[in-house]
Amino acid sequence: MMDKKDELGEHYRLGEELYRALTKHANIQFIVCPASLGDTVNIGAFVGTYKRVHNKEKVILVVKEHQVSLGRCFTAVDDIISLSEGELICLRLYITLAGMQKEKNVLYGYFPAKEGGLWETANSKNTCFVDEYKSMILDIPPDSAIDEVRIQDTDDYERFTGSILLIPFCLTYEQKFSDNFWQNLVDYYRRNGVKEIYTNIGNPGDYALEGTQSLSLSVSELLSYSSQFEKIIGVRGGIFDVLALRDDVRLDVITPYITSRFWGKCEIDTIRHPLYYGLKNLNPNAKVREYSFSEGCESALLKEITDPGAKY
């Protein structure tokens, strides 16, 4: 019977080669971040504490090419190594198949997979993914606070003042909201004199909603400008973990509750699955709404978001 390593062949060998290259620098601690933006935030934001707890002098993050600007936002991170998507997949294969998640000077910054493809998370002691990363990956105290974030200087300090930013698309969830929902949201803010409304364009296939302008910034640029917006509204995805690094950003985040479509009733909740609300651990002021896919919920959700008495 063919061994899994032999079956993967060249991919496994390339991953091993990349891994061995890292271990040649024994005085440096490398943390491999193979997953999404939010997962990299949960590593990078606590590198300062990780250094102190584990007596590490220098930490370098290994990230995907499109996450380089994010990695440079973390003040305790000494440097960044960027790999292509294919290279990082190979490195991930080698580390997980060879059982090298915490060997030598390379730390694998994600959860090991169990049978069936489920990730080994949801420790009963923890309340969100941020806590999972602290305990299972970084092995740091549960009350560890995030490090200071490096904010890129901007030439125009009032460019987006009084504006609304919508983030209706994310890779985590398919688009579940009707076009009417977003159009009603745009129309509401237009009627109420909002200066400008933007749609964030972060991935291929994203498009500007009718009546809005497209906005395509690097992660670090978006983080720098984020506090200027009157409010940032969108579907829960990794970009909100990035934005939550600043406590002066007004966030209104919608996260779909997938199984609710079977209930046949409308429900909007903010506490049902706190495990998935890790960004509240980063920014307690963020408003997170869990949304069920039942008739009437879009109208109720729209009313809550546009309620002038809502606190953020």
C-alpha positions as CSV (number, residue, x, y, z in Angstrom):
1,M,0.0,0.0,0.0
2,M,1.4,3.4,-1.0
3,D,2.5,5.6,1.9
4,K,0.8,9.0,2.2
5,K,4.2,10.7,2.0
6,D,5.0,8.8,-1.2
7,E,1.6,9.6,-2.7
8,L,2.2,13.3,-2.2
9,G,5.7,12.9,-3.6
10,E,7.2,16.2,-4.8
11,H,4.8,18.3,-2.6
12,Y,6.0,16.6,0.6
13,R,9.7,16.9,-0.5
14,L,9.4,20.6,-1.2
15,G,7.7,21.1,2.2
16,E,10.5,19.3,3.9
17,E,13.1,21.4,2.0
18,L,11.4,24.6,3.2
19,Y,11.2,23.3,6.7
20,R,14.8,22.3,6.8
21,A,15.8,25.8,5.6
22,L,14.1,27.4,8.6
23,T,15.7,25.0,11.1
24,K,19.1,26.1,10.0
25,H,18.6,29.4,11.8
26,A,18.4,27.9,15.3
27,N,18.5,31.3,17.1
28,I,15.3,32.5,15.4
29,Q,11.8,31.3,16.3
30,F,9.6,30.9,13.2
31,I,5.8,30.7,13.4
32,V,4.1,29.3,10.3
33,C,0.7,30.9,9.6
34,P,-0.9,28.8,6.9
35,A,-4.6,29.9,7.2
36,S,-6.7,33.0,6.8
37,L,-6.3,36.7,7.8
38,G,-8.1,36.1,11.1
39,D,-6.0,33.2,12.0
40,T,-2.8,35.2,11.4
41,V,-4.1,38.0,13.6
42,N,-4.6,35.5,16.4
43,I,-1.0,34.7,16.2
44,G,0.7,38.0,15.4
45,A,-1.2,40.0,18.0
46,F,0.3,38.1,20.8
47,V,3.9,37.6,19.7
48,G,5.1,40.0,22.4
49,T,3.7,37.9,25.2
50,Y,4.9,34.7,23.4
51,K,8.4,36.1,23.4
52,R,8.3,36.9,27.1
53,V,6.7,33.6,28.2
54,H,9.0,31.4,26.1
55,N,12.1,33.5,26.3
56,K,12.3,34.1,22.6
57,E,14.5,36.9,21.4
58,K,13.5,37.0,17.7
59,V,10.3,35.8,16.1
60,I,9.6,35.7,12.3
61,L,6.2,34.9,10.8
62,V,5.9,32.8,7.7
63,V,2.8,33.9,5.8
64,K,1.1,33.9,2.5
65,E,2.2,36.6,0.0
66,H,-1.0,38.6,0.4
67,Q,-0.6,38.7,4.2
68,V,2.7,40.5,4.2
69,S,1.3,44.0,4.9
70,L,-0.8,42.5,7.8
71,G,2.3,40.8,9.3
72,R,4.1,44.1,9.3
73,C,1.4,45.7,11.5
74,F,2.5,43.6,14.5
75,T,5.2,45.5,16.5
76,A,6.6,42.5,18.3
77,V,7.2,40.6,15.0
78,D,10.8,41.0,13.9
79,D,10.4,40.1,10.3
80,I,8.2,38.4,7.7
81,I,8.9,35.5,5.3
82,S,6.3,35.3,2.5
83,L,5.6,32.1,0.5
84,S,3.4,31.5,-2.4
85,E,0.1,29.7,-1.8
86,G,1.6,26.5,-3.3
87,E,4.8,26.7,-1.2
88,L,2.8,27.2,2.0
89,I,0.6,24.2,1.2
90,C,3.7,22.1,0.7
91,L,5.1,23.3,4.0
92,R,1.8,22.7,5.8
93,L,1.7,19.1,4.4
94,Y,5.2,18.3,5.6
95,I,4.7,19.7,9.1
96,T,1.4,18.0,9.7
97,L,2.2,14.6,8.2
98,A,5.6,14.5,9.8
99,G,4.2,15.6,13.2
100,M,6.5,18.6,13.4
101,Q,4.0,21.1,14.7
102,K,6.1,22.1,17.7
103,E,9.6,20.8,16.9
104,K,12.9,22.6,16.8
105,N,12.5,26.3,16.2
106,V,9.4,26.1,14.0
107,L,5.9,26.5,15.5
108,Y,2.9,25.5,13.3
109,G,0.4,28.3,13.9
110,Y,-2.8,26.4,13.3
111,F,-4.8,23.5,14.8
112,P,-4.1,19.9,14.0
113,A,-6.7,18.0,12.0
114,K,-8.7,15.1,13.4
115,E,-10.3,12.3,11.5
116,G,-13.1,13.5,9.2
117,G,-11.3,16.8,8.6
118,L,-12.5,18.6,11.7
119,W,-10.1,20.9,13.4
120,E,-9.1,20.1,17.0
121,T,-10.5,23.1,18.7
122,A,-13.3,24.1,21.0
123,N,-11.6,23.3,24.3
124,S,-14.4,23.5,26.9
125,K,-12.4,25.9,29.0
126,N,-12.2,28.5,26.3
127,T,-14.9,30.9,24.9
128,C,-13.5,31.9,21.5
129,F,-10.9,31.2,18.9
130,V,-8.6,33.8,20.4
131,D,-8.5,31.8,23.6
132,E,-7.9,28.6,21.6
133,Y,-4.8,30.1,20.0
134,K,-3.5,31.3,23.3
135,S,-3.8,27.9,25.0
136,M,-3.4,25.4,22.2
137,I,-0.9,27.1,19.9
138,L,1.0,29.8,21.7
139,D,0.8,28.4,25.2
140,I,0.5,31.8,26.9
141,P,-1.8,33.0,29.7
142,P,-5.5,33.3,28.9
143,D,-5.5,37.0,30.0
144,S,-2.7,38.0,27.6
145,A,-3.5,41.3,25.9
146,I,-2.8,42.1,22.3
147,D,0.4,44.0,21.5
148,E,0.5,47.5,20.2
149,V,-0.3,47.7,16.6
150,R,1.8,49.5,14.0
151,I,-0.5,52.0,12.2
152,Q,0.8,53.2,8.9
153,D,0.9,57.0,8.5
154,T,-1.6,58.4,6.0
155,D,-1.3,61.7,4.1
156,D,-5.0,62.4,4.1
157,Y,-6.3,62.2,7.7
158,E,-9.9,63.1,6.8
159,R,-10.3,61.2,3.6
160,F,-13.1,58.9,4.9
161,T,-14.5,61.0,7.7
162,G,-18.2,60.7,7.9
163,S,-18.3,57.8,5.4
164,I,-19.7,54.3,5.7
165,L,-17.7,51.2,4.6
166,L,-19.7,48.0,3.6
167,I,-18.0,44.6,3.5
168,P,-20.7,42.3,2.1
169,F,-18.3,39.7,0.7
170,C,-16.0,37.3,2.5
171,L,-14.4,33.9,1.7
172,T,-15.7,32.4,5.0
173,Y,-19.3,32.5,4.0
174,E,-21.1,32.6,0.7
175,Q,-23.3,35.6,0.1
176,K,-26.5,34.8,2.0
177,F,-28.2,38.2,2.0
178,S,-30.5,39.4,-0.7
179,D,-29.6,42.3,-3.0
180,N,-32.5,44.2,-1.4
181,F,-30.9,44.0,2.0
182,W,-27.7,45.8,1.0
183,Q,-29.6,48.2,-1.3
184,N,-31.9,49.2,1.5
185,L,-28.9,49.8,3.7
186,V,-27.3,52.0,1.1
187,D,-30.6,53.9,0.5
188,Y,-31.0,54.5,4.3
189,Y,-27.6,56.1,4.7
190,R,-28.0,58.1,1.5
191,R,-31.3,59.5,2.8
192,N,-29.6,60.4,6.1
193,G,-26.9,62.5,4.5
194,V,-23.9,60.2,4.8
195,K,-21.0,61.8,2.9
196,E,-19.9,58.7,1.0
197,I,-20.6,55.0,1.0
198,Y,-17.9,52.5,-0.1
199,T,-17.8,48.8,-0.8
200,N,-14.6,47.0,0.2
201,I,-13.1,45.1,-2.7
202,G,-10.8,42.5,-1.2
203,N,-11.0,39.4,-3.3
204,P,-11.5,38.4,-6.9
205,G,-15.2,38.5,-7.8
206,D,-16.0,41.3,-5.3
207,Y,-17.9,44.2,-6.8
208,A,-19.2,47.6,-5.8
209,L,-22.8,47.7,-4.6
210,E,-25.1,50.0,-6.5
211,G,-24.8,53.6,-5.2
212,T,-21.4,53.0,-3.6
213,Q,-17.8,53.5,-4.6
214,S,-15.3,50.6,-4.8
215,L,-12.5,50.7,-2.3
216,S,-9.5,48.5,-2.7
217,L,-6.7,49.0,-0.1
218,S,-4.0,46.9,1.3
219,V,-4.7,45.4,4.7
220,S,-2.3,47.8,6.4
221,E,-3.9,50.8,4.6
222,L,-7.4,49.7,5.5
223,L,-6.3,49.4,9.1
224,S,-4.8,52.9,9.1
225,Y,-7.9,54.5,7.6
226,S,-10.4,52.4,9.5
227,S,-11.1,54.8,12.5
228,Q,-12.1,57.6,10.1
229,F,-15.3,55.8,9.0
230,E,-18.5,56.6,10.7
231,K,-19.2,52.8,10.8
232,I,-17.9,49.6,9.1
233,I,-20.7,47.1,8.4
234,G,-20.2,43.6,6.9
235,V,-20.3,39.9,7.0
236,R,-18.0,38.2,9.5
237,G,-14.7,37.3,7.9
238,G,-11.0,37.6,8.7
239,I,-10.8,41.3,7.7
240,F,-12.8,42.1,10.8
241,D,-10.2,40.4,13.1
242,V,-7.7,42.8,11.5
243,L,-10.0,45.9,12.0
244,A,-10.7,44.8,15.6
245,L,-7.0,45.4,16.5
246,R,-8.0,49.0,16.9
247,D,-10.4,49.9,19.7
248,D,-11.4,53.2,18.0
249,V,-13.1,51.5,15.0
250,R,-16.9,51.3,15.0
251,L,-17.7,47.8,13.7
252,D,-21.2,46.2,13.1
253,V,-20.5,42.6,12.1
254,I,-23.0,40.1,10.8
255,T,-22.3,36.4,11.1
256,P,-24.7,33.8,9.5
257,Y,-26.0,31.0,11.7
258,I,-26.1,28.3,9.1
259,T,-28.5,25.8,10.7
260,S,-31.1,28.4,11.5
261,R,-32.7,28.0,8.1
262,F,-34.5,24.9,9.5
263,W,-36.1,26.8,12.3
264,G,-38.7,28.7,10.3
265,K,-38.4,31.7,12.6
266,C,-36.6,35.0,12.8
267,E,-33.9,35.4,15.4
268,I,-31.0,37.8,15.8
269,D,-28.6,36.9,18.6
270,T,-25.2,38.1,19.8
271,I,-24.2,35.3,22.2
272,R,-25.2,31.9,20.8
273,H,-21.8,30.8,19.7
274,P,-19.2,32.9,21.4
275,L,-16.5,30.6,20.2
276,Y,-16.8,32.3,16.8
277,Y,-16.8,35.8,18.2
278,G,-13.0,36.0,18.8
279,L,-12.9,39.6,17.5
280,K,-14.8,40.7,20.7
281,N,-11.7,39.5,22.6
282,L,-9.7,41.9,20.5
283,N,-12.2,44.7,20.4
284,P,-14.9,44.6,23.1
285,N,-16.7,47.5,21.5
286,A,-17.4,45.6,18.3
287,K,-21.1,44.8,17.7
288,V,-21.6,41.3,16.5
289,R,-25.0,40.0,15.3
290,E,-25.7,36.4,14.6
291,Y,-28.3,36.2,11.8
292,S,-30.8,33.4,11.0
293,F,-32.0,32.8,7.5
294,S,-35.7,33.0,8.2
295,E,-38.3,35.1,6.6
296,G,-38.4,38.6,8.1
297,C,-34.9,38.5,9.6
298,E,-33.4,40.8,7.0
299,S,-35.9,43.5,7.8
300,A,-35.3,43.1,11.5
301,L,-31.5,43.1,11.0
302,L,-31.7,46.2,8.9
303,K,-33.7,47.9,11.6
304,E,-31.2,47.0,14.3
305,I,-28.2,48.2,12.3
306,T,-29.8,51.6,11.4
307,D,-31.2,52.2,14.9
308,P,-29.9,55.7,15.8
309,G,-30.0,54.7,19.4
310,A,-27.7,51.7,19.0
311,K,-24.5,51.9,21.0
312,Y,-21.1,51.0,19.5
